[in-house]
Amino acid sequence: MTTGGSSTSEGGAPAGTPAAGAGSRRVPLSVLAWLWVGLPMTYGLYELIQKAAQLFTG
């Protein structure tokens, strides 16, 4: 019997959530997504700092 309208599966995870094994497959995808965004952003910030230094130092 469930209370408060939240149902859980036999494993204790909320209904509709992926199994524990499915989450481990998302780790490489998450790393790739962070690199896809983080590397260009880091390069852009590096270039910004260089240009700002040139601007203020002449």
C-alpha positions as CSV (number, residue, x, y, z in Angstrom):
1,M,0.0,0.0,0.0
2,T,1.3,3.4,-0.9
3,T,0.8,6.6,1.0
4,G,0.9,10.2,-0.2
5,G,0.5,9.2,-3.8
6,S,4.1,8.1,-4.4
7,S,4.4,4.6,-5.7
8,T,7.7,2.7,-5.6
9,S,8.8,-0.4,-7.4
10,E,10.0,-3.5,-5.6
11,G,13.6,-2.2,-5.5
12,G,12.6,0.9,-3.6
13,A,13.1,3.3,-6.5
14,P,10.2,5.6,-7.5
15,A,8.0,4.2,-10.2
16,G,9.0,5.4,-13.7
17,T,12.7,5.9,-12.9
18,P,15.4,3.8,-14.7
19,A,17.0,0.9,-12.9
20,A,20.4,1.3,-11.2
21,G,22.2,-0.2,-14.2
22,A,20.8,2.3,-16.6
23,G,22.2,5.2,-14.7
24,S,25.8,3.9,-15.1
25,R,25.4,4.0,-18.9
26,R,24.7,7.7,-18.7
27,V,28.1,8.6,-17.1
28,P,30.1,8.5,-20.3
29,L,27.4,10.6,-22.0
30,S,27.4,13.1,-19.2
31,V,31.2,13.4,-19.3
32,L,31.1,13.9,-23.1
33,A,28.4,16.6,-22.7
34,W,30.4,18.5,-20.1
35,L,33.5,18.4,-22.3
36,W,31.5,19.5,-25.3
37,V,30.4,22.6,-23.4
38,G,33.3,23.1,-21.0
39,L,36.3,23.0,-23.4
40,P,35.0,25.7,-25.8
41,M,33.9,27.8,-22.8
42,T,37.4,27.4,-21.2
43,Y,39.1,28.4,-24.4
44,G,36.8,31.4,-24.8
45,L,37.5,32.6,-21.2
46,Y,41.2,32.2,-21.8
47,E,40.9,34.3,-25.0
48,L,38.8,36.9,-23.1
49,I,41.4,37.3,-20.4
50,Q,44.2,37.7,-22.9
51,K,42.2,40.4,-24.8
52,A,41.3,42.2,-21.7
53,A,44.9,42.2,-20.5
54,Q,46.0,43.6,-23.9
55,L,43.3,46.2,-23.7
56,F,44.3,47.5,-20.2
57,T,48.1,47.2,-20.6
58,G,48.4,48.6,-24.1
